[in-house]
Amino acid sequence: MATSVPISDADYLRILIHGHTAFELLRTGLEFDLFQKLEDSGGLDVTETAAALGVEEYPARVLLLGLASLLLIEKKDGKFVNAPIVRRKLLKDGERFLGPLIDIQDKIINKTLVDFAESMRQSTNVGLRHLEGPGDTLYSKLTATPDLQKVFYDNMGDASNRAFEQFLEYYDFSGIKHAIDIGGGDGTNSVKLAERYPELEMTVFDQESVTRLAADKIEDPSVRKRVHFHPGDMLTDRLPEGADAILYFHIYEIWSLERNTEMLRKCYDALPEGGTVLVYNFVSNDEGTGSLSGGLVSPYFLALASGEGMTWSAADMEKSVRDAGFSRVERFADLGFSHALVVGHK
Ligand SMILES: C[S@@+](CC[C@H](N)C(=O)[O-])C[C@H]1O[C@@H](n2cnc3c(N)ncnc32)[C@H](O)[C@@H]1O
């Protein structure tokens, strides 16, 4: 259950200004497994913390002071213990462990966002210069660095998992025979759909090195038979034929509105009469004032991922689907996790 922390507007601003330090305090606490050690022991003082972390008392005291000032730990009967939010989100067996998100911020995003202002001036992803590899998007660069690619997909899988569970409960797929999952990533979503619908065929369309990653993961032989992989470039290659539905999940946020409309037109052309496109994405509100997570993730798309995307709104998604030619369009907004689903019927 969510709890709130008392914080003045001056302290809120202070955390933003010292954001880098606040992030490093939190990440270092995780690196030293401090939160788990506090939990397992029922609380530690400075001397015990130093021994548990294998460091001297002075640095242990710096870390404990910082984390306590950020209200992530608190002192009870002379010992430091975890605050409720740490138990929920910073312990591996907590309600929702945020380790993969902290990892991608640390290893991929933070060092590139120093180029946010320059990316604004040039209206492109200048931050990409910090990464090795081919191409002009984060996705193609990651193909050259498997360790970073894993960090990316660990977070992507984790983030889309919960949003996908919600989609599965919400949308009935039983009328669909074969769906293409454009930018289907490591295949997590396609596999789950194939498990839920035993007749359904799925085709994951993604970059070659990514589809390889996905193919390796399927264990169930019936699912393995029905989940196909089609390596290709969604921007330049033709879509595979023969499907009656196309999933466009967490792809809309990557590209510009114009490019999305163009790609959805390609989906329209690849579908038979009566076919369906499903655009499912994290969205901002139509006023452009939130959510907080939408506001915080959008600079990543400008400065790094593609140089042209952001957390667009459900209204933007609906307009693109209509402009692509779909005659009947349904919008399901206000879903959980700030997601919206727009369904276009040909
Ligand atoms: C944000 S992830 C979305 C993954 C998945 N659809 C989900 O909802 O979890 C974007 C995916 O698009 C793929 N992608 C990006 N650019 C691509 C391109 N030009 N051609 C094919 N796939 C691409 C990436 O490899 C990545 O797997």
The ligand as an ORCA input file, in Angstrom:
! r2SCAN-3c Opt
* xyz 0 1
  C      10.708     -0.520    -26.418
  S      11.073     -2.119    -27.032
  C       9.460     -2.861    -27.058
  C       9.477     -4.347    -26.862
  C       8.108     -5.042    -26.791
  N       7.246     -4.726    -27.906
  C       7.395     -4.753    -25.500
  O       6.301     -4.209    -25.521
  O       7.943     -5.097    -24.444
  C      11.315     -1.694    -28.726
  C      11.705     -2.845    -29.617
  O      11.764     -2.372    -30.970
  C      12.871     -2.964    -31.604
  N      13.315     -2.115    -32.718
  C      13.750     -0.830    -32.647
  N      14.073     -0.382    -33.867
  C      13.832     -1.419    -34.721
  C      13.943     -1.545    -36.125
  N      14.368     -0.547    -36.881
  N      13.565     -2.723    -36.683
  C      13.117     -3.761    -35.912
  N      12.989     -3.681    -34.581
  C      13.337     -2.519    -33.994
  C      13.933     -3.049    -30.532
  O      14.908     -4.033    -30.850
  C      13.085     -3.400    -29.308
  O      13.000     -4.789    -29.121
*
